[in-house]
Amino acid sequence: MSIVELDRVSPAANRLRVIDCDIHPAMTAWTEVHPFLARRWIDHLTIYGSHLRHAFSEALTHPRMSPDAARVDAYPDEGGPPGSSLALMQQQHLDPNGVDHGILIPLRWNPGSQRNLDFGVALTKAMNTWQVERWVRNEPRLKASVLIAQEDAAGSVAEIEARAGDPNFVQILVLPRTDEPLGRRRYWPIFAAAEQAGLPIAVHVGGTNGHPSTGGGWPSYYMEEHHAVAESMQAIVSSLVFEGVFERFPKLRIVIMEGGLGWIPSLCARMDKHWAKLRSEVPHLKRCPSDYVREHIWFTTQPMEEPERASHLTELFERIGWDRLLFSTDYPHWDFDDPRYAFKAPLSEAQRHQILFGNAQQFYGLA
């Protein structure tokens, strides 16, 4: 729905309605997925444990990471990590913030970064079922993401095909720190399966591949680690464009999650400039890079930049495209964006409704 059309919506229909595209559920312990794992893998967890791609993986990317990367008020009274209590999520976020739908993005116990690929595939299946049984069936406002073990393309395709057509799932979740740049052909079967299933691929910050989190090595501070996620997302977008992913898969849709927004226009301008001079190296690209970004990629809002001049934020939204912005809160993390106060700029009711609700409703096909 365009902003002009939204302006005709009645005032009653313009109340605060929210589709939150980034909610992080958590397990209290591995035993939560035991009912969905074969005996072999329960024993594997007990004897060998999880084996990710670098030493600090199980303690989040940075060893401390502002304990659990969470709001201090998000710890359930009954114990467990933030995001593990549905009742608290409902009380603290879904009910007071007018959340019509929330998209689940499980991050901890990451199956996509397991060194043992067979275990990673088994864990994705279990965690996908866990999302449905533990969360979606108990709270119909929530929708799940299809977790995949992206380094095992065949296993990923099988899981995508198994979940295709299940209304509990609205997208496929990939973490950006893959073994190779995401646009490389080893990942193309995943894109083909996503296109066939009609599901978008959400690329959310996180994941581990054993490589430093920045191009210059391991950073000293959590602040650097947190900032570097935007750099990784720029690399993802560049790889998808220049490798010709969108030419090969013209119906593929990508959501870049929690990677910031300010870099998008400048990256598109740089890619266009270099393509104008070096396009002979990539004859498979039929259009300028920014066209592919504009047509195939959406972006979640959290964490958005907050410039001193509010007008600069609306100018940024204009350059990205109002219809390419999906609202997200990042609940229950410490940099959570409250939908009532998230936009430090004077948006019209139509613009606010479009970002908070309308774009995601259309993108995910939600009622």
C-alpha positions in Angstrom: 0.0 0.0 0.0 1.4 3.4 -1.0 1.6 6.3 1.4 -1.0 8.2 -0.6 -3.4 5.2 -0.1 -2.6 5.0 3.6 -3.5 8.7 4.0 -7.1 7.7 3.1 -7.2 5.2 6.0 -9.6 6.2 8.8 -8.2 7.5 12.0 -9.4 4.4 13.9 -7.4 2.2 11.6 -4.4 4.3 12.1 -3.9 3.3 15.8 -0.5 1.9 16.7 -0.2 -1.5 15.0 3.1 -3.3 14.9 4.6 -6.2 13.1 7.9 -6.8 14.9 10.3 -8.6 12.5 13.0 -9.4 15.1 12.2 -11.1 18.3 14.7 -13.4 19.9 13.4 -16.5 21.8 15.7 -18.5 24.0 15.9 -22.0 25.4 16.5 -22.4 29.1 18.6 -25.5 28.4 19.4 -27.9 25.6 16.8 -30.3 27.1 14.1 -28.2 25.6 14.9 -29.7 22.1 15.5 -33.2 23.4 11.9 -34.3 22.5 12.7 -33.4 18.8 16.1 -35.0 18.6 17.0 -38.6 17.9 18.6 -40.5 20.7 21.9 -40.4 18.9 22.1 -36.6 19.0 20.9 -36.3 22.6 23.8 -38.6 23.5 26.1 -36.5 21.3 25.1 -33.3 23.2 25.6 -35.0 26.5 29.0 -36.5 25.7 30.6 -34.0 23.3 28.4 -30.9 23.4 28.1 -28.2 20.8 31.2 -27.5 18.6 31.1 -24.2 16.8 33.7 -22.5 14.7 35.6 -20.5 17.3 36.3 -20.7 21.0 34.0 -17.9 22.2 31.0 -19.0 20.1 29.0 -20.4 23.0 29.5 -17.2 25.0 28.3 -14.9 22.1 30.7 -13.2 19.8 32.3 -11.1 22.5 33.0 -13.0 25.8 30.8 -10.8 27.9 28.6 -9.0 25.4 26.7 -7.0 28.0 25.4 -10.1 29.8 23.2 -12.0 27.3 23.0 -8.8 25.2 19.8 -8.2 27.1 17.7 -5.6 28.8 18.2 -5.8 32.6 14.4 -6.1 33.0 14.1 -9.1 30.6 15.2 -11.8 33.0 12.2 -13.9 34.0 11.4 -14.2 37.7 11.3 -17.9 37.5 14.8 -18.0 36.1 16.2 -18.7 32.7 17.7 -16.3 30.1 16.0 -13.3 28.6 13.6 -14.4 25.8 12.8 -17.8 27.4 9.5 -16.8 29.0 6.5 -16.4 26.8 4.5 -14.9 29.6 7.0 -12.2 30.2 7.3 -11.5 26.4 3.5 -11.1 26.2 3.4 -8.9 29.3 6.5 -6.8 28.5 6.3 -6.5 24.7 3.5 -8.1 22.7 0.5 -6.7 24.7 1.6 -3.2 25.6 3.2 -2.4 22.2 0.4 -3.5 20.0 2.3 -6.3 18.3 -0.1 -8.0 15.8 2.7 -10.4 14.6 6.2 -11.1 15.8 8.8 -12.9 13.8 11.0 -15.3 15.8 14.8 -15.2 15.2 16.6 -17.8 17.4 20.3 -16.9 17.7 21.8 -18.8 20.6 22.8 -22.5 20.2 23.3 -21.7 16.6 22.9 -24.8 14.4 24.3 -23.1 11.3 27.8 -22.8 12.7 28.2 -26.4 13.9 31.4 -28.1 12.7 29.6 -31.4 12.7 27.3 -30.8 9.7 25.1 -33.8 10.4 24.5 -32.6 14.0 23.9 -29.1 12.6 21.2 -30.4 10.3 19.6 -32.4 13.1 19.6 -29.4 15.4 18.0 -27.2 12.8 15.1 -29.7 12.4 14.7 -29.9 16.2 14.9 -26.1 16.8 12.4 -25.5 14.0 9.9 -27.8 15.6 10.7 -26.3 19.0 9.8 -22.9 17.6 6.4 -24.2 16.6 5.6 -26.3 19.7 7.1 -24.0 22.3 6.1 -20.6 20.9 3.8 -20.4 17.9 1.2 -22.9 19.1 1.0 -21.1 22.4 0.9 -17.6 20.9 -0.7 -17.2 17.5 0.8 -13.7 17.0 4.2 -15.3 16.7 5.7 -16.7 13.4 8.8 -18.9 13.0 11.9 -18.7 10.8 13.2 -21.8 9.1 16.7 -22.4 10.6 19.1 -24.1 8.2 22.7 -25.4 8.5 23.8 -23.2 5.6 27.2 -24.9 5.1 25.4 -28.1 4.2 23.4 -27.1 1.1 21.7 -30.4 0.6 20.6 -30.6 4.3 19.4 -27.0 4.1 17.4 -27.6 0.9 15.7 -30.7 2.5 14.7 -28.6 5.6 13.4 -25.8 3.4 11.3 -28.2 1.4 10.0 -29.9 4.5 8.8 -26.5 5.9 7.5 -25.0 2.6 3.8 -24.4 2.8 3.7 -24.5 6.6 2.0 -21.3 7.7 3.9 -21.3 10.9 7.0 -20.2 9.0 7.4 -17.0 7.1 11.1 -16.9 6.1 14.4 -18.7 6.1 17.1 -17.6 8.5 20.8 -17.4 7.4 23.6 -15.9 9.6 26.1 -13.8 7.6 29.4 -15.2 8.9 29.4 -18.1 6.4 32.5 -20.0 5.4 32.5 -18.2 2.0 30.8 -15.0 0.9 27.1 -15.7 0.7 26.8 -15.0 -3.0 29.1 -17.9 -3.9 27.6 -20.8 -5.9 27.9 -23.3 -3.1 24.9 -21.5 -1.5 22.9 -21.3 -4.7 20.8 -24.5 -4.0 19.5 -22.7 -0.9 18.5 -19.7 -3.0 16.8 -22.0 -5.5 14.8 -23.8 -2.7 13.8 -20.4 -1.2 12.6 -19.1 -4.5 10.7 -22.3 -5.2 9.1 -22.2 -1.7 8.2 -18.5 -2.1 10.0 -17.7 1.2 12.3 -14.7 1.7 15.8 -15.2 3.2 16.5 -13.2 6.3 20.2 -12.5 7.0 20.5 -11.6 10.6 23.7 -10.5 12.2 25.6 -13.3 14.1 27.1 -16.6 13.3 30.6 -17.8 13.6 33.0 -19.0 11.0 36.4 -18.9 12.8 37.5 -15.9 10.9 38.0 -12.5 12.6 34.9 -10.4 12.8 36.6 -7.4 11.0 38.8 -7.2 7.9 41.6 -6.0 10.2 41.5 -8.8 12.7 39.9 -9.4 16.1 38.8 -6.1 17.8 39.6 -5.2 21.4 36.2 -4.0 22.5 32.6 -5.0 22.5 31.8 -1.6 20.9 34.0 -2.5 17.9 32.4 -5.9 17.7 28.9 -4.4 17.8 29.8 -1.9 15.1 31.4 -4.4 12.8 28.0 -6.0 12.0 27.3 -3.2 9.6 30.5 -4.0 7.7 29.6 -7.7 7.4 26.2 -6.8 6.0 27.8 -4.6 3.3 29.9 -7.5 2.3 26.8 -9.7 2.1 25.0 -7.3 -0.1 28.0 -6.8 -2.4 28.5 -10.5 -2.7 24.9 -11.3 -3.6 24.9 -8.5 -6.2 28.2 -9.1 -7.9 28.0 -12.9 -7.9 24.8 -12.5 -10.0 22.5 -14.1 -7.5 19.6 -11.9 -8.4 20.0 -12.5 -12.2 20.0 -16.2 -11.5 17.1 -16.1 -9.1 14.9 -13.2 -10.2 12.1 -13.9 -7.6 14.5 -14.1 -4.6 13.8 -11.7 -1.7 16.4 -10.9 1.0 15.9 -9.2 4.3 19.0 -7.6 5.9 18.3 -7.7 9.7 20.0 -5.6 12.4 22.7 -4.3 10.2 21.9 -0.6 10.4 20.7 1.7 7.6 23.0 4.6 7.0 25.5 2.7 4.8 22.9 1.6 2.2 22.8 4.6 -0.1 26.6 5.1 -0.1 27.2 1.4 -0.8 24.8 1.5 -3.7 26.5 4.6 -5.1 30.0 3.0 -4.8 28.9 -0.2 -6.4 27.2 1.7 -9.3 30.4 3.8 -9.8 32.7 0.8 -10.0 30.3 -1.2 -12.2 30.2 1.7 -14.7 33.9 1.3 -15.2 34.5 -2.4 -14.6 31.3 -4.0 -15.9 33.3 -6.1 -18.4 34.4 -8.3 -15.5 30.8 -9.2 -14.6 28.9 -9.5 -17.8 26.3 -11.5 -16.0 25.0 -8.3 -14.4 22.5 -6.8 -16.8 21.7 -3.7 -14.7 23.4 -1.4 -12.3 23.9 -2.8 -8.8 21.6 -0.4 -7.1 18.7 -1.7 -9.2 19.2 -5.2 -7.8 19.3 -3.8 -4.2 16.1 -1.8 -4.8 14.2 -4.7 -6.3 15.4 -7.6 -4.1 16.5 -6.4 -0.7 14.5 -5.2 2.3 16.0 -3.8 5.6 14.8 -4.0 9.2 15.0 -0.7 11.1 16.7 -1.7 14.4 19.3 -0.3 15.1 18.7 2.8 12.9 20.9 5.8 13.0 19.8 8.8 15.0 21.3 11.9 13.3 21.3 15.3 15.0 18.9 16.7 12.4 15.7 14.7 12.3 15.2 15.5 8.6 18.3 13.5 7.8 16.6 10.4 9.0 13.6 10.9 6.7 16.0 11.7 3.8 17.7 8.4 4.5 14.4 6.5 4.4 13.5 8.3 1.2 16.8 7.2 -0.4 16.4 3.6 0.7 12.7 3.5 -0.2 9.8 3.8 2.3 8.5 0.4 1.1 11.7 -1.4 1.8 11.7 -0.8 5.6 10.5 -3.4 8.0 10.1 -2.5 11.7 12.0 -4.5 14.3 12.6 -4.1 18.0 15.3 -6.7 18.8 13.5 -7.8 21.9 14.8 -8.6 24.5 18.2 -7.1 23.8 19.6 -4.0 25.4 19.3 -1.8 22.4 15.6 -2.7 22.0 13.6 -0.1 20.0 10.2 0.8 21.5 7.8 1.3 18.6 6.3 4.3 20.4 9.6 6.2 20.4 11.8 4.5 17.9 11.7 7.2 15.2 13.6 10.4 16.1 11.9 12.2 13.2 8.5 13.7 12.5 6.8 11.0 10.5 3.2 11.3 9.2 0.7 8.8 10.4 0.8 7.2 7.0 4.6 6.8 7.0 4.5 5.5 10.6 1.8 2.9 9.7 3.7 1.8 6.6 6.9 1.1 8.4 5.4 -0.3 11.6 2.9 -2.5 10.0 2.0 -2.2 6.3 5.3 -3.1 4.7 5.8 -6.3 6.7 2.1 -7.3 6.3 2.5 -7.2 2.5 6.0 -8.7 2.5 5.2 -11.7 4.6 1.6 -12.0 3.4 0.2 -11.7 6.9 -3.5 -11.1 7.6 
